[in-house]
Amino acid sequence: MTVLDVAKELKMDWHTVKEFDKQYMEEQLRRKGKARPEVVGIDEISIRKGHEYRIVVSDLIRGLPIWFGGKDRSEESMDMFYGWLGEKKSGKIKLAVMDMWKAFENSTRKNVPQVAILYDKFHVMKHLGDALDEIRKREYARLSGQDRKYIKGQKWVLLSNRENLTLDGKTSLKALLKANKRLQTAYLLKETFGQLWSYRTEGWARRFFENWKAALKWQRLEPYEKFVKLIEKHWDGIAAYSKPENKVPLGFVEGLNNKIRVIQRRSYGLRDEEY
């Protein structure tokens, strides 16, 4: 129930209910104790329309959000988290999981130089999904007639995980891939890339990536070639997951962000950012 729902149900003033709720949440945070993270997840979330962001930091061992703040997603805003945590506690952090946003990495390496950096699988796969969508757009622009009709309106079907598709969605995907060889190749390559995170040594992970990269030869998939360069540039932070000590729940940060987005929709119009 929203604050407004509770206020109506109990015949209370909206502001009073909001303050009670705020006090309750403050007490829950107090009971959780002070943050002493060893593994942190770092991400940004848009708080209003346009490019206005705040940073969310989570303790991935305890599965808890521990900090929401900053003025944007800049290096200076990321510094604010480490300032809040303090030098002693920051020194206990062993691993930081993040996307490939340079400001987060720069701040982390500056404030906690001992930490290992791990790039989040979700964000890496999002870059691959964007590359696949660019191929879809190029194929749509290149083709005409019936061949073009197969591609129109199929973005969601093409980019979704196959297991999340309805029966109609799976039927549409099958027809699309049968009709367009280039999209079929790109789709199959996208589906197999997630295997990279299953390897237990960097050597095997690298061998898989080299084979995946070799499969691009003669395929004329330029957006994938750009994706390969991105992976090469950030390889150390991606391959870090193959080390046993870095096997952490990578989906927690994105799951938390989804929950925050639900709360944002339900609290539309609130101006109290702390609340």
Buried (B, 14 or more C-beta within 10 A) or exposed (E): EEBBEBBEEEEEEEEEBBBEEBEEEEEEEEEEEEBBBBBBBBBBBBEEEEEEBBBBBBBBBBEBBBBBBBEBBBBEBBBBBBEBBEEEBBEEBBBBBBBBBEBBBBBBEEBBEEBBBBBBBBBBBBBBBEBBBBBBEBBBEEBEEEEBEBBEEBBEBBBBEEEEBEEEBBEBBEEBBEBBEBBEBBBEBBEEBEEBBEBEEBEEBBEBBEEBBEBBEEBEBEBBEEBBEBBEEBBEBBBBBBBEEBEBEBEBBBEBBEEBEEEBEEBEEEEEEEE
